[in-house]
């Protein structure tokens, strides 16, 4: 492991990704499953997570940007793949040539993809999006008859094939919200209009992760699962990860860079928003907002150090933050765990979301490129928490030249062949109710919280749902 990985790393358990995909498939047994790997797999690594999802039976992959989809093709994926966030002049022809399903929400996009298909001499795969009430992308219902008619006319010429009709919920993470039924009504009408125009899409889909978990009437032919495949609940109102048999896949950990005794009244970090209440031990965690640690969690962010939950003392800086160990001790190089699955006493990404006034999605997605992603497989290793010897990814899309994985349905046999970056590691050592003493030792129970002084006082951003 290199020097950067000794500072900090995000350990991603690909077995958790596979297990989460299987759990989500069980929630929608009559539908195909799309694993959404946009934003580099929500910060987990698009290529290795795509492999894991394919191995567990995901028949589709989804990205926001066409460049993300093209990168998956370059990595060797040949399965069904969709991308949906287009702007004029985008790489339509390359997407057509790579058999990527492209989303169209208006006549301008239909014209561009039709021109690209003719230039490429290929039939484009197009999915039409209807805005059923989210108010973002998607064709307004008033314009939908014109778009479906134009798409059918282009289909008759052989320039394109309408493979899907889709939409997206606004409030599926709020069970019982009246907009859910309203959007379903609009979607059903849009499907009838498309059929009247002569379109026969292969897949109809509107369900995101929360709808997959709670709205079987919204499953149709395909469900699009994003945050769920990484083991994070879409919202507390829907339920916890444990409620749905999901396991967070990422553990963020760092080696302490400094441990020192200071007197009472000692200021900590910029602005001295935290003063030590008495003689104490301060530990320095070498991660900061340049690594994606939210500054708005200053004074509130939880960290497991020396066997206990601690709270960030003072402001989070660009590269580092401090925790107050009180009467406990630690050594330079000991492990600080910011978040993980939570079943060994460590905080979770959702805990950090609450501390920063945001959501777990943002916490994992914002972890920056200075933090290496290290891939392990707990089905082989026996655990990932503080695992030593796990293989580090060389770059987000460099997977030693191995294809992402092309066939779903061969789940167990594909699990070994589809993931090339996993090395077997020794199971982590568990220290029940004991201080963490080395970077490769895991603590399974938090015994309390040692906090003192005043919170940072910076105003937290309010969150929302993605």
Secondary structure, 3 states (H helix, E strand, C coil): CCHHHHHEEEEEEHHHHHHHHHHHHHHCCCCEEEEECHHHHHCCCHHHHHHHHHHCCCCEEEEEEHHHHHHHHHCCCCCEEEEEECCCCCCHHHHHHCCCEEEECCHHHHHHHHHHHHHHCCCEEEEEEECCCCCCCCECHHHHHHHHHHHHHHHHHCCEEEEEEECCCCCCCCCCCHHHHHHHHHHHHHHHHHHHCCCCCCEEECECHHHHHHCHHHCCCEEEECHHHHCCCCCCCCCCCHHHCCCCCEEEEEEEEEEEEECCCCEECHHHCEECCCCEEEEEECCCHHHCCCHHHCCCCEEEECCEEEEEECCCCCCCEEEEEECCCCCCCCEEEEECCCCCCCCCHHHHHHHHCCCHHHHHHCCCCCCEEEEECHHHHCCCCCCCCCEECCECCECCCCCCCCCCCCHHHHHHHCCCCCCCCCCCEECCCCCCCCCCEECCCCCCEECCCCCCCCCCCCCCCC
